[in-house]
Amino acid sequence: MTFPGFDRADGAALLDGVRRRLAESGAEPTPARVAQALRAQGRVLGDAEILGVAERLRSELVGTGPLEPLLADPEVTDVLVSAPDRVWVDRGGGLELTPVTFPDAAAVRRLAQRLAAVAGRRLDDARPWADARLPDGTRLHAVLPPVAVGCTCLALRVVRPRAFTLAELVAAGTVPPGGDRILRALLAARLSFLVSGGTGSGKTTLLSALLGLAGGDERIVLAEDSAELRPDHPHVVRLETRPANQEGAGLVTLEDLVRQALRMRPDRLVVGEVRGPEVVHLLAALNTGHEGGCCTVHANTAGDVPARLEALATAAGLDRAALHSQLAAALSVVLHLVRDRAGRRRIAEVHVLERDATGLVRTVPALRWGERAFVPEKGWGRLARLLGDAGGFPEDLGPGRGLDRQGSAVRCGGDEGAG
């Protein structure tokens, strides 16, 4: 901010003087108190300048400082700070450098530490990183120097107050035209499924939209590291992990939450993201009558999902054979999301799970992305049978209604080679 009659350095000094005076008094940065603090420094400014100083101080003390306008933009999903003059945003089309700047690296550090404190996290030289959720739901990750070389690195992921609808995801191109019919059938059939993809590919967005399709009389219990899922559903119970305090007590892990969720009579058990030993409890739950459960996992492709889950389960003490036996009985479908070079997110493929001759689970492509509709692949017949056996198969699927090419000829129990 600049002030009439002052250069940038003098303006910064003026602002620091007001900040110190308000901090010493513990007063809120109201326009009247800002004017009083300015007069105490021998400065007289107009109403517009005083209101500007008050707004900047309010943003710095209780908001997100220079980042506030970016986070208020409804199109922004991520805000990333890598240097005082390097603030990036993602509006769904890839990262863009913004004109927003901080005065210096110390200002970035102060903002990161204040936001961490608001979220109840420690962020200092002894604990130079923090991963937390702000009161408005925004996901915060910060790393201080010297771990972050040169400047504090700050990442903020915006969690919108409501979930996207499936129709909105079709309009945005995440789901191909007519593909929502298949996804609705998947939810209606109460098949257990997994949403895979890379960071920022839209896994949480898709899962929130799908959970909104569950029956209104179903009880959904969510277990998450950071509460990001926002399903539009009347009966949702949300559980969130908690870090240990400074004495090392009070830790609540995702594994703990999954165990507790099983005692809460869930109709659908949902794990926001499987990344550790909780995979063992989730698969066990889905093998004990808890239909329609789901989760997300990071994976490069749908075909890599069994290997990814195997690595997580092995680290938790479950041997390979036991994991694949549990996996074969627990999960039916994998929805894999990608983000292309233009930043657009879409469901690239839908796979079904089956065991091979060695007893190991592999995924088989059932549908792949098509501009006009999903295109059936080798595993479409198996997916159609799964939907049909559960009474969820839409009989009028065809070109423009969910499937492309020969999809209209595929019916429950149809040939595997429909594609």
C-alpha positions as CSV (number, residue, x, y, z in Angstrom):
1,M,0.0,0.0,0.0
2,T,1.3,3.5,-0.8
3,F,0.3,6.7,0.9
4,P,0.2,10.3,-0.6
5,G,3.4,12.1,0.1
6,F,5.3,8.9,1.2
7,D,7.6,6.6,-0.7
8,R,7.3,2.8,-0.4
9,A,9.8,2.6,2.5
10,D,8.1,5.4,4.5
11,G,4.7,3.9,3.9
12,A,5.9,0.5,5.2
13,A,7.4,2.3,8.3
14,L,4.1,4.1,8.8
15,L,2.2,0.8,8.7
16,D,4.6,-0.9,11.1
17,G,4.2,2.0,13.6
18,V,0.4,1.6,13.5
19,R,0.8,-2.2,13.8
20,R,3.0,-1.9,16.9
21,R,0.8,0.6,18.6
22,L,-2.3,-1.5,18.1
23,A,-0.4,-4.7,19.2
24,E,0.7,-3.0,22.4
25,S,-2.8,-1.8,23.2
26,G,-4.5,-5.1,22.1
27,A,-7.0,-3.0,20.2
28,E,-8.9,-4.1,17.1
29,P,-7.8,-2.2,13.9
30,T,-11.0,-0.2,13.5
31,P,-10.8,3.0,11.4
32,A,-11.1,5.2,14.6
33,R,-8.2,3.4,16.3
34,V,-6.1,3.5,13.2
35,A,-6.7,7.2,12.9
36,Q,-5.7,7.6,16.6
37,A,-2.5,5.6,16.0
38,L,-1.6,7.7,12.9
39,R,-2.1,10.9,14.9
40,A,0.2,9.6,17.6
41,Q,2.9,9.4,14.9
42,G,2.2,12.9,13.8
43,R,0.6,11.8,10.6
44,V,-2.7,13.1,9.2
45,L,-4.3,11.2,6.4
46,G,-7.7,11.4,4.6
47,D,-10.6,9.1,5.3
48,A,-9.8,6.9,2.2
49,E,-6.2,6.3,3.4
50,I,-7.3,5.6,6.9
51,L,-9.9,3.0,5.7
52,G,-7.2,1.5,3.5
53,V,-4.8,1.1,6.4
54,A,-7.5,-0.4,8.6
55,E,-8.5,-2.9,6.0
56,R,-4.9,-4.0,5.4
57,L,-4.3,-4.4,9.1
58,R,-7.5,-6.3,9.6
59,S,-6.6,-8.6,6.8
60,E,-3.1,-9.1,8.2
61,L,-4.2,-9.7,11.8
62,V,-7.3,-11.8,11.3
63,G,-7.4,-12.7,7.6
64,T,-4.9,-14.0,5.1
65,G,-3.2,-10.7,4.3
66,P,-2.4,-10.1,0.6
67,L,-3.8,-13.5,-0.3
68,E,-7.3,-12.7,0.8
69,P,-8.6,-11.5,-2.6
70,L,-7.2,-14.6,-4.2
71,L,-8.9,-16.9,-1.8
72,A,-12.2,-15.0,-2.2
73,D,-12.1,-15.6,-6.0
74,P,-14.7,-18.4,-6.6
75,E,-12.6,-19.8,-9.5
76,V,-9.4,-20.3,-7.4
77,T,-8.7,-23.7,-6.0
78,D,-5.1,-23.4,-4.9
79,V,-2.9,-20.5,-3.7
80,L,0.9,-21.1,-3.6
81,V,3.6,-18.8,-2.2
82,S,7.2,-19.7,-3.0
83,A,8.8,-16.2,-2.5
84,P,7.6,-12.7,-1.5
85,D,7.1,-11.9,-5.2
86,R,6.1,-15.4,-6.4
87,V,2.4,-16.0,-5.6
88,W,0.7,-18.5,-7.8
89,V,-3.0,-19.5,-8.2
90,D,-4.8,-22.4,-9.9
91,R,-8.2,-21.5,-11.5
92,G,-8.6,-25.0,-13.0
93,G,-6.3,-24.3,-16.0
94,G,-2.9,-24.7,-14.5
95,L,-0.8,-22.4,-12.3
96,E,-0.7,-18.7,-13.0
97,L,1.7,-16.1,-11.5
98,T,-0.3,-13.3,-9.9
99,P,0.8,-9.6,-9.3
100,V,0.3,-10.1,-5.5
101,T,3.5,-9.6,-3.5
102,F,4.6,-9.5,0.1
103,P,6.9,-6.8,1.5
104,D,9.6,-9.4,2.3
105,A,10.2,-13.0,3.4
106,A,9.6,-12.2,7.0
107,A,6.0,-11.2,6.1
108,V,5.4,-14.6,4.5
109,R,6.7,-16.3,7.6
110,R,4.5,-14.2,9.9
111,L,1.4,-15.1,7.9
112,A,2.3,-18.8,7.8
113,Q,2.9,-18.8,11.6
114,R,-0.3,-16.9,12.4
115,L,-2.4,-19.2,10.2
116,A,-0.9,-22.3,11.8
117,A,-1.7,-20.9,15.2
118,V,-5.3,-20.2,14.2
119,A,-5.5,-23.9,13.1
120,G,-4.0,-25.0,16.5
121,R,-0.7,-26.1,15.0
122,R,2.9,-25.3,16.0
123,L,5.1,-23.7,13.4
124,D,8.6,-22.6,14.5
125,D,12.2,-23.5,14.2
126,A,11.7,-26.7,16.3
127,R,8.7,-27.7,14.1
128,P,9.3,-26.1,10.7
129,W,6.3,-27.5,8.9
130,A,2.6,-27.7,9.5
131,D,-0.4,-29.4,7.8
132,A,-3.7,-28.2,9.0
133,R,-7.2,-27.0,8.3
134,L,-8.3,-23.4,8.9
135,P,-11.6,-22.7,10.5
136,D,-13.2,-21.9,7.1
137,G,-12.1,-25.3,5.8
138,T,-9.1,-24.1,3.8
139,R,-6.3,-26.6,3.8
140,L,-3.0,-25.2,4.9
141,H,0.5,-26.5,4.4
142,A,3.6,-24.4,5.3
143,V,7.3,-25.1,5.5
144,L,9.8,-22.6,7.2
145,P,13.4,-21.9,6.3
146,P,16.0,-23.4,6.4
147,V,14.0,-26.5,5.4
148,A,12.4,-24.3,2.7
149,V,15.3,-22.6,1.1
150,G,15.2,-18.9,0.9
151,C,11.6,-18.2,2.0
152,T,8.7,-19.8,3.8
153,C,6.6,-21.9,1.4
154,L,2.9,-21.7,1.8
155,A,0.2,-23.7,0.1
156,L,-3.5,-23.1,0.6
157,R,-6.2,-25.3,-0.9
158,V,-9.7,-23.9,-1.0
159,V,-12.5,-26.1,0.1
160,R,-15.7,-24.7,-1.2
161,P,-18.7,-24.7,1.2
162,R,-20.8,-26.9,-1.0
163,A,-20.0,-29.9,-3.2
164,F,-20.3,-29.8,-7.0
165,T,-23.2,-31.7,-8.4
166,L,-22.8,-34.5,-10.9
167,A,-24.4,-32.3,-13.5
168,E,-21.8,-29.6,-12.8
169,L,-19.0,-32.1,-13.2
170,V,-20.5,-33.1,-16.6
171,A,-20.7,-29.5,-17.7
172,A,-17.1,-28.9,-16.5
173,G,-15.9,-31.9,-18.6
174,T,-14.8,-34.0,-15.6
175,V,-17.5,-36.6,-16.5
176,P,-18.2,-37.3,-20.2
177,P,-21.7,-36.7,-21.5
178,G,-24.0,-39.4,-20.3
179,G,-21.4,-40.7,-17.9
180,D,-23.4,-39.5,-14.9
181,R,-25.9,-42.3,-15.6
182,I,-23.2,-45.0,-15.0
183,L,-22.0,-43.3,-11.9
184,R,-25.5,-43.0,-10.6
185,A,-26.0,-46.7,-11.3
186,L,-22.7,-47.4,-9.4
187,L,-24.1,-45.6,-6.3
188,A,-27.5,-47.2,-6.6
189,A,-25.9,-50.7,-6.8
190,R,-24.0,-50.0,-3.5
191,L,-20.8,-51.3,-5.0
192,S,-17.6,-50.5,-3.1
193,F,-15.3,-48.3,-5.1
194,L,-12.1,-46.4,-5.0
195,V,-11.2,-43.0,-6.6
196,S,-7.6,-42.8,-7.7
197,G,-5.4,-40.1,-9.3
198,G,-2.6,-37.7,-8.7
199,T,-2.5,-34.6,-6.5
200,G,-5.0,-32.0,-7.6
201,S,-6.7,-34.3,-10.1
202,G,-10.2,-33.8,-8.4
203,K,-10.5,-37.0,-6.3
204,T,-12.2,-35.3,-3.4
205,T,-14.4,-33.2,-5.6
206,L,-15.7,-36.3,-7.5
207,L,-16.1,-38.3,-4.3
208,S,-18.2,-35.6,-2.6
209,A,-20.5,-35.4,-5.6
210,L,-21.0,-39.1,-5.7
211,L,-21.7,-39.4,-2.0
212,G,-24.5,-36.8,-2.6
213,L,-26.2,-39.5,-4.7
214,A,-26.6,-41.9,-1.8
215,G,-30.0,-42.6,-0.5
216,G,-31.3,-40.0,2.0
217,D,-32.0,-42.7,4.5
218,E,-28.4,-43.9,4.5
219,R,-25.9,-42.9,7.2
220,I,-22.5,-41.9,5.8
221,V,-19.5,-41.8,8.2
222,L,-16.5,-40.0,6.9
223,A,-13.0,-40.5,8.3
224,E,-10.4,-38.0,7.1
225,D,-7.0,-36.6,7.9
226,S,-8.3,-33.1,7.0
227,A,-12.1,-32.7,6.7
228,E,-12.4,-31.8,3.0
229,L,-15.4,-33.9,1.8
230,R,-18.6,-31.9,1.6
231,P,-21.3,-34.3,0.4
232,D,-24.7,-32.8,-0.1
233,H,-26.5,-35.4,2.0
234,P,-28.8,-35.1,5.0
235,H,-27.1,-37.7,7.2
236,V,-23.3,-37.3,7.4
237,V,-21.0,-38.0,10.4
238,R,-17.6,-36.4,10.0
239,L,-14.5,-37.6,11.9
240,E,-11.1,-35.9,11.7
241,T,-7.6,-36.9,12.9
242,R,-5.8,-34.9,15.5
243,P,-2.0,-34.4,16.0
244,A,-0.3,-34.9,19.3
245,N,0.1,-31.9,21.5
246,Q,3.5,-30.5,22.6
247,E,3.7,-33.2,25.3
248,G,3.2,-35.9,22.7
249,A,-0.3,-36.8,24.0
250,G,-3.7,-36.7,22.3
251,L,-2.8,-38.2,18.9
252,V,-5.8,-39.5,16.9
253,T,-4.8,-41.4,13.7
254,L,-6.9,-42.3,10.7
255,E,-6.5,-45.9,11.7
256,D,-8.2,-44.9,15.0
257,L,-11.0,-43.2,13.2
258,V,-11.7,-46.2,10.9
259,R,-12.0,-48.4,13.9
260,Q,-14.4,-46.0,15.7
261,A,-16.4,-45.5,12.5
262,L,-17.2,-49.2,12.4
263,R,-19.0,-48.8,15.8
264,M,-21.2,-46.0,14.6
265,R,-23.5,-48.0,12.4
266,P,-22.4,-46.7,9.0
267,D,-24.4,-47.5,5.9
268,R,-21.4,-46.2,3.9
269,L,-18.0,-46.0,5.4
270,V,-15.8,-43.5,3.6
271,V,-12.1,-42.8,4.1
272,G,-11.0,-39.5,2.6
273,E,-7.6,-40.7,1.6
274,V,-6.0,-44.1,2.3
275,R,-2.3,-43.5,2.9
276,G,-1.2,-45.8,5.7
277,P,-2.2,-48.7,8.0
278,E,-5.9,-47.7,7.9
279,V,-6.1,-49.6,4.6
280,V,-6.2,-52.9,6.6
281,H,-9.1,-51.8,8.7
282,L,-11.0,-50.4,5.7
283,L,-10.7,-53.6,3.7
284,A,-11.7,-55.7,6.7
285,A,-14.8,-53.5,7.2
286,L,-15.8,-53.8,3.5
287,N,-15.5,-57.6,3.9
288,T,-18.0,-57.6,6.9
289,G,-21.2,-56.4,5.4
290,H,-20.4,-52.7,4.9
291,E,-21.5,-52.3,1.3
292,G,-21.0,-49.1,-0.7
293,G,-17.8,-48.0,1.1
294,C,-15.3,-45.9,-0.7
295,C,-12.1,-44.0,-0.4
296,T,-9.4,-42.2,-2.4
297,V,-5.8,-43.1,-3.0
298,H,-2.9,-41.6,-4.9
299,A,-1.9,-43.6,-7.9
300,N,-0.4,-43.0,-11.3
301,T,-3.0,-45.2,-13.1
302,A,-5.9,-47.4,-12.3
303,G,-3.8,-50.4,-13.0
304,D,-1.3,-49.3,-10.3
305,V,-3.9,-49.3,-7.6
306,P,-3.4,-52.9,-6.4
307,A,0.4,-52.4,-6.1
308,R,-0.2,-49.1,-4.2
309,L,-2.6,-50.8,-1.7
310,E,-0.1,-53.7,-1.4
311,A,2.7,-51.3,-0.4
312,L,0.5,-49.6,2.2
313,A,-0.8,-52.9,3.6
314,T,2.7,-54.5,3.7
315,A,3.9,-51.6,5.8
316,A,1.0,-52.2,8.2
317,G,2.0,-55.9,8.6
318,L,-0.5,-57.6,6.2
319,D,1.2,-60.1,3.9
320,R,0.7,-60.0,0.2
321,A,-1.6,-63.0,-0.1
322,A,-3.9,-61.8,2.6
323,L,-4.0,-58.3,1.2
324,H,-5.1,-59.6,-2.3
325,S,-7.7,-61.9,-0.8
326,Q,-9.2,-59.0,1.2
327,L,-9.0,-56.7,-1.8
328,A,-10.7,-59.1,-4.2
329,A,-13.7,-59.4,-1.8
330,A,-13.8,-55.8,-0.7
331,L,-13.6,-53.5,-3.7
332,S,-15.3,-53.8,-7.1
333,V,-14.5,-50.6,-9.1
334,V,-11.7,-48.1,-9.6
335,L,-12.5,-44.6,-11.0
336,H,-9.2,-43.0,-12.1
337,L,-8.9,-39.2,-12.6
338,V,-6.2,-37.4,-14.5
339,R,-5.3,-33.7,-15.0
340,D,-4.2,-32.9,-18.5
341,R,-1.5,-30.4,-19.6
342,A,-4.2,-27.7,-19.8
343,G,-5.2,-28.3,-16.2
344,R,-8.5,-29.9,-17.0
345,R,-9.6,-32.8,-14.7
346,R,-11.5,-35.8,-16.1
347,I,-12.3,-39.4,-15.4
348,A,-9.8,-41.1,-17.7
349,E,-10.8,-44.7,-17.0
350,V,-13.0,-47.0,-15.0
351,H,-11.6,-50.4,-14.1
352,V,-13.1,-53.5,-12.4
353,L,-11.1,-55.7,-10.1
354,E,-10.6,-59.5,-10.7
355,R,-8.2,-62.2,-9.5
356,D,-5.7,-63.7,-12.0
357,A,-4.5,-67.3,-12.1
358,T,-2.0,-66.7,-9.4
359,G,-4.6,-65.3,-7.0
360,L,-3.4,-61.8,-7.2
361,V,-5.8,-58.9,-7.9
362,R,-5.5,-56.9,-11.1
363,T,-7.6,-54.2,-12.6
364,V,-9.3,-54.6,-16.0
365,P,-10.3,-51.6,-18.1
366,A,-14.1,-51.4,-18.3
367,L,-14.6,-47.8,-19.6
368,R,-12.4,-45.1,-20.9
369,W,-12.8,-41.4,-21.5
370,G,-14.5,-40.4,-24.8
371,E,-15.4,-36.9,-26.0
372,R,-19.1,-37.9,-26.6
373,A,-19.4,-40.6,-23.9
374,F,-17.6,-43.3,-22.1
375,V,-16.1,-45.9,-24.5
376,P,-16.6,-49.6,-23.3
377,E,-13.4,-51.7,-22.9
378,K,-12.7,-55.4,-22.2
379,G,-14.1,-55.3,-18.7
380,W,-17.4,-53.6,-19.5
381,G,-19.3,-56.9,-19.4
382,R,-18.1,-57.6,-15.9
383,L,-19.1,-54.1,-14.7
384,A,-22.5,-54.5,-16.4
385,R,-23.0,-57.8,-14.5
386,L,-22.0,-56.2,-11.2
387,L,-24.5,-53.4,-11.8
388,G,-27.2,-55.7,-13.0
389,D,-26.8,-58.2,-10.1
390,A,-27.3,-55.3,-7.7
391,G,-30.3,-54.0,-9.6
392,G,-28.5,-50.8,-10.7
393,F,-28.0,-51.3,-14.4
394,P,-29.6,-48.6,-16.6
395,E,-31.2,-50.6,-19.4
396,D,-31.4,-47.7,-21.9
397,L,-27.6,-47.0,-21.9
398,G,-26.4,-46.2,-25.4
399,P,-24.6,-43.6,-27.5
400,G,-25.1,-40.1,-25.9
401,R,-26.6,-41.8,-22.8
402,G,-23.5,-43.0,-21.1
403,L,-21.7,-45.2,-23.6
404,D,-20.2,-44.7,-27.1
405,R,-19.5,-47.1,-30.0
406,Q,-21.2,-50.4,-29.3
407,G,-22.3,-49.6,-25.8
408,S,-26.0,-49.8,-26.8
409,A,-25.6,-53.5,-27.6
410,V,-24.2,-54.3,-24.2
411,R,-26.6,-55.5,-21.5
412,C,-26.3,-57.2,-18.2
413,G,-24.3,-60.3,-18.7
414,G,-23.1,-59.2,-22.2
415,D,-19.9,-60.2,-23.8
416,E,-16.6,-59.1,-22.3
417,G,-15.4,-57.8,-25.7
418,A,-18.1,-55.2,-26.2
419,G,-15.5,-52.5,-26.9
